[in-house]
Amino acid sequence: MVSDRKRQRQLEAERQQTRAKLKKTYSLSIGLLRSDAALESFQREWSAVQATGENWDKIKASKISAVEQVETNAFTRVTDLLAFHLGALYAVVEKWKKWNFVGAEVDALLKKSDFLKVLEHYRHTVFHVDRYDAKGTLDMLDRPEILSWTRELSEAIRRALRDAMRKPV
């Protein structure tokens, strides 16, 4: 028979475990919301760039003059917002794995392809400033399959987090 005191300690330990799991879940949610905010801004800016009807090569070339003038333009805003989205998403994935979160859909997407490695290289290159032409600075606008995968991944993480908040332990 378990003493009342021992049972109280067990219950308190369970409550602390639940609180710790919820804090991690909330933290991942906040990280995902950051990624979402950057993605939403990217989509608005990207729509505006596309609406100009300018030639794609000309738009991409505008980055060179922006870099030389050290001034933001429509194209640099688009690529920078995309960089922040991808970097923030990778940070969420990094903690997802470190904190041993489990979700069948998320885990399948993470194992599905080499996109996670691409995302990791991209994040490190962007947030640790590497040469502008480094391996990690792929032009993600030319890789729609990666962007589709990141959207799927974001949605899968969102569903898993909602589920985790409903049943924290």
C-alpha positions in Angstrom: 0.0 0.0 0.0 1.3 3.4 -1.0 1.4 6.0 1.8 -0.4 9.3 1.3 2.9 11.1 1.4 4.4 9.0 -1.3 1.3 9.3 -3.4 1.4 13.1 -3.0 5.0 13.2 -4.2 4.2 11.0 -7.2 1.3 13.3 -8.1 3.5 16.4 -7.8 6.1 14.8 -9.9 3.5 14.0 -12.6 2.2 17.6 -12.5 5.8 18.9 -12.9 6.3 16.5 -15.8 3.1 17.7 -17.4 4.1 21.4 -16.9 7.6 20.8 -18.4 6.1 19.1 -21.5 3.6 21.9 -22.0 6.3 24.5 -21.7 8.2 22.7 -24.5 5.1 22.4 -26.5 4.3 26.1 -26.1 7.9 26.9 -27.0 7.7 24.9 -30.2 4.4 26.6 -31.0 5.9 30.0 -30.6 8.8 29.0 -32.9 6.3 27.8 -35.5 4.3 31.0 -35.2 7.5 33.0 -36.0 8.1 30.8 -39.0 4.5 31.3 -40.1 4.7 35.1 -39.7 7.8 35.2 -42.0 6.1 32.9 -44.5 2.9 35.0 -44.6 5.0 38.2 -45.1 7.0 36.4 -47.8 3.8 35.4 -49.6 2.5 38.9 -49.6 5.8 40.3 -50.9 6.3 37.6 -53.4 2.8 38.2 -54.8 3.6 41.9 -55.1 6.9 41.1 -57.0 5.1 38.7 -59.3 2.3 41.3 -59.9 4.9 43.7 -61.4 5.1 41.4 -64.4 8.8 42.1 -64.6 11.1 39.5 -66.2 12.3 36.9 -63.6 16.0 37.3 -64.6 15.7 41.1 -64.2 14.1 40.7 -60.8 16.9 38.3 -59.7 19.6 40.6 -61.1 18.2 43.5 -58.9 19.8 41.7 -56.0 23.3 42.6 -57.2 22.5 46.4 -57.2 20.8 46.1 -53.8 23.9 44.4 -52.4 26.3 46.9 -53.9 24.2 49.8 -52.6 23.5 47.9 -49.3 19.8 48.7 -49.7 16.8 46.5 -49.5 14.6 46.1 -52.5 11.5 44.0 -53.3 13.5 41.0 -54.3 15.9 41.1 -51.3 12.8 41.4 -49.0 11.3 38.3 -50.6 14.4 36.2 -50.2 15.1 37.5 -46.7 11.6 36.7 -45.5 11.9 33.3 -47.0 15.3 32.9 -45.2 13.8 33.8 -41.9 10.9 31.4 -42.5 13.2 28.5 -43.3 15.6 29.3 -40.5 12.9 29.5 -37.9 11.3 26.3 -39.2 14.6 24.5 -38.9 15.0 25.7 -35.3 11.6 24.2 -34.5 12.6 20.9 -36.1 15.9 21.0 -34.2 14.1 21.3 -30.8 11.4 18.9 -31.9 14.1 16.2 -32.2 16.2 17.3 -29.2 13.1 17.3 -26.9 12.0 13.9 -28.3 8.7 14.9 -29.6 6.9 12.2 -31.6 4.4 12.5 -34.3 4.0 9.9 -37.1 3.3 12.5 -39.8 6.1 14.8 -38.7 8.6 12.0 -38.3 7.7 10.6 -41.8 8.3 14.0 -43.4 11.6 14.4 -41.6 12.8 11.0 -42.9 11.1 11.2 -46.3 13.9 13.1 -48.1 17.1 14.9 -48.0 15.3 18.2 -47.6 16.0 18.4 -43.9 19.7 18.5 -44.6 19.2 21.2 -47.2 17.1 23.2 -44.7 19.9 22.8 -42.1 22.6 24.0 -44.4 20.5 26.9 -45.5 19.7 27.9 -41.9 23.4 27.8 -40.9 24.5 29.7 -43.9 21.8 32.4 -43.4 22.1 32.9 -39.7 25.8 32.5 -39.3 26.6 34.6 -42.4 28.6 32.7 -44.9 29.8 33.6 -48.4 26.9 34.7 -50.5 27.5 31.9 -52.9 28.1 29.2 -50.2 26.5 25.7 -50.7 23.8 26.5 -48.2 22.5 29.6 -50.0 20.5 27.8 -52.6 17.9 29.9 -54.3 14.9 28.4 -52.6 12.6 30.2 -55.1 14.0 27.9 -57.7 13.2 24.8 -55.5 9.4 24.7 -55.3 9.5 21.1 -54.1 11.4 22.1 -51.0 8.9 24.9 -50.3 6.0 22.5 -50.7 7.7 20.1 -48.3 8.3 22.9 -45.7 4.6 23.8 -45.9 3.6 20.1 -45.3 6.1 19.9 -42.5 4.8 23.1 -40.8 1.2 21.8 -41.0 2.1 18.4 -39.6 4.0 20.1 -36.7 1.0 22.3 -36.1 -1.4 19.3 -35.9 1.0 17.4 -33.6 1.4 20.4 -31.3 -2.4 20.9 -31.1 -2.7 17.2 -30.2 0.1 17.5 -27.6 -1.7 20.4 -26.0 -4.9 18.4 -25.7 -3.1 15.5 -24.0 0.2 16.8 -22.6 1.6 13.6 -21.1 
